[in-house]
Amino acid sequence: MEQPGHERIVGKASAPADERLLNAKAAKFGEFSTTLLHQVLVAALGLEHGEMETKVVPDNVSPVIITAIMNKDGKLKELIVEQHSGSGALDRLMVEACKQGLWAGNPPPEAMTEGEYRIRIEGRLKNFSTSDQKHWEFETHVGLALL
């Protein structure tokens, strides 16, 4: 994932997932970025087995785009939903995944912009498989850019 746009496939055969760094700054601070990205993805995957598992996500759903601001100590200060997906349940899931996953111990000071860390998260889900037509597994895509 050293290059922006390259994805790392994670998840399992019945519920695939991928992580992607979205810009050169995220790739430059790869260890920091991939740690944050993976923490958000793990949180999202866990949350999918709550409210979302009984939902059918519309085929035309857009990615939810969230800007997160962390302080110089790596603690989340603010989340701003820049683009809604078209699914309230998906938007809520990604906001909660960001709340759980966006934190860092000893973040690199060089990655800050004007004394804080500005992060863009893009998340998208697609229904993937079900065994009973009531409980779903999802194809999950999460991307991260440092602003």
C-alpha positions in Angstrom: 0.0 0.0 0.0 3.0 2.3 -0.5 1.3 3.9 -3.5 -2.0 5.8 -3.2 -4.9 3.9 -4.8 -3.5 0.4 -4.3 -5.8 -1.7 -2.2 -5.1 -4.4 0.4 -7.6 -7.2 0.4 -8.7 -8.3 3.8 -11.8 -10.0 5.3 -13.0 -13.5 4.4 -14.4 -15.3 1.4 -18.0 -14.8 2.6 -17.4 -11.1 3.5 -14.6 -9.5 1.5 -13.1 -6.2 2.4 -10.4 -3.9 1.2 -8.4 -0.9 2.5 -7.0 1.8 0.3 -4.8 4.8 0.9 -6.2 7.6 -1.2 -3.5 10.2 -1.5 0.3 10.7 -1.5 0.4 12.2 2.0 -1.3 9.1 3.4 1.3 6.9 1.6 4.2 9.1 2.8 3.0 8.5 6.4 2.1 4.9 5.6 2.5 3.3 9.0 0.4 6.0 10.7 -2.2 5.9 7.9 -2.6 2.2 7.5 -2.9 1.8 11.3 -5.8 4.3 11.4 -7.4 2.8 8.3 -7.2 -0.7 9.7 -8.7 0.4 13.0 -11.6 2.0 11.2 -12.1 -1.1 9.1 -12.0 -3.5 12.0 -14.6 -1.3 13.8 -16.8 -1.2 10.7 -16.7 -5.0 10.3 -17.7 -5.4 14.0 -20.6 -3.0 13.6 -21.9 -4.7 10.5 -23.1 -7.5 12.8 -25.5 -5.2 14.6 -28.1 -3.0 12.9 -26.7 -3.4 9.4 -26.9 -7.2 9.1 -30.6 -7.1 8.4 -30.4 -4.3 5.9 -30.3 -4.4 2.2 -28.0 -1.6 1.0 -29.3 0.0 -2.3 -27.2 -0.8 -5.3 -26.8 2.9 -6.1 -25.5 3.9 -2.7 -22.6 6.4 -2.8 -19.6 6.2 -0.5 -20.0 8.1 2.8 -17.2 10.6 3.1 -16.2 11.8 6.6 -13.6 14.4 7.5 -12.1 13.7 10.9 -9.9 16.0 13.0 -7.6 14.6 15.6 -5.6 16.8 18.1 -1.8 16.7 18.3 -2.0 13.9 20.9 -3.9 11.6 18.4 -7.3 12.0 20.1 -10.4 12.5 17.9 -11.9 16.0 18.2 -14.5 16.2 15.5 -16.2 14.3 12.7 -17.9 16.0 9.7 -20.0 14.0 7.3 -19.1 15.6 3.9 -21.2 13.3 1.8 -24.0 11.1 2.9 -24.3 7.6 1.2 -28.0 7.5 0.7 -28.4 5.0 3.5 -28.8 6.4 7.0 -27.8 3.0 8.5 -24.5 3.0 6.6 -23.8 6.6 7.5 -24.3 5.9 11.2 -22.1 2.7 10.9 -19.2 4.7 9.4 -19.5 7.5 11.9 -19.4 5.0 14.8 -16.5 3.2 13.1 -14.6 6.5 13.0 -15.3 7.2 16.6 -14.0 3.8 17.6 -11.0 3.6 15.2 -9.6 7.0 14.8 -7.0 7.4 17.6 -3.3 7.2 17.6 -0.5 6.8 20.2 2.5 8.9 19.3 1.3 10.2 15.9 4.0 11.7 13.6 4.1 15.5 14.1 5.1 16.0 10.4 1.7 14.7 9.3 -0.2 17.5 11.0 -1.7 20.4 9.2 -1.9 23.7 11.2 -1.4 21.8 14.5 -4.0 19.0 14.0 -4.5 15.8 11.9 -7.1 16.1 9.2 -8.2 12.8 7.8 -10.7 11.9 5.1 -12.4 8.5 5.4 -14.5 7.0 2.6 -16.6 4.0 3.3 -18.9 1.9 1.2 -20.8 -1.4 1.8 -22.5 -3.7 -0.7 -24.6 -6.7 0.3 -22.6 -9.8 -0.5 -24.0 -13.0 0.8 -26.8 -14.4 3.0 -27.8 -17.8 4.1 -31.3 -17.0 5.2 -32.3 -13.8 3.3 -32.5 -12.0 6.6 -28.9 -11.7 7.9 -26.3 -10.3 5.5 -22.5 -10.4 5.1 -21.1 -7.4 3.2 -18.4 -6.4 0.8 -16.7 -3.5 2.7 -14.5 -0.8 1.2 -12.7 1.8 3.3 -10.2 4.4 2.2 -8.2 7.1 4.0 -6.5 10.3 2.9 -4.5 12.7 5.0 -5.4 16.3 4.3 
